[in-house]
Amino acid sequence: MKTLNTPVKKAAISMLGLLGLLALAACNTAPASPEGKAEMRRSSADALAQAQNNDPSLRNVIGDSAGYAVFPSIGKGAVGVGGAYGKGDVYQHGAVIGYCDMTQGSIGFQLGGQAYTEILVFQTPDALERFKTGNFRFDAQATAVALKSGAGANAKFVDGVAVFTMDEAGLMYEASIGGQKFSYQAR
């Protein structure tokens, strides 16, 4: 029996390998050491401050929220098959209550790589509790709002969650957050 070595089959095999690597990296949501936890808090606080400086209206959105998650740096790369991973802090009433991580895999027209900040804002206590179950994910059609002046004032909550992104560097031809899966670990 002859096996076809098609681009689709190669992409599927690459995707499975990438998802396996992401799953291994995601085994530990919280940083392992006290120093790692302190560095995560500093990175999250710096990213949040930069986001609020870029868009002062974000302060009100966060201030009125039940909580929020800050991923200071998500790395994303793709050549047809893509993946992303990042860790962050979860806040409630301005205090860190836990740690979170995000994994994403995708197949489709995409090329490049980038690092970016992602902030999830939970409009209601129920939305925050859903996130804390550790089985939170975005469906394939989910999108994020790029942080620029005034974006926070026009926040669109879907199922009680608004997502904001801020580019750090790089070039990526894809703007969706569909397929992102999140894990949570209490502090």
Secondary structure by P-SEA (a helix, b strand, c coil): ccccccaaaaaaaaaaaaaaaaaaaacccccccaaaaaaaaaaaaaaaaaaaaaccaaaaaaaaccccccccbbbbbbcccccccccbbbbccccccccbbbbbbbbccccccccbbbbbbbccaaaaaaaacccccccccbbbbcccccccccccccccbbbbbbbcbbbbcccccccbbbbbbcc
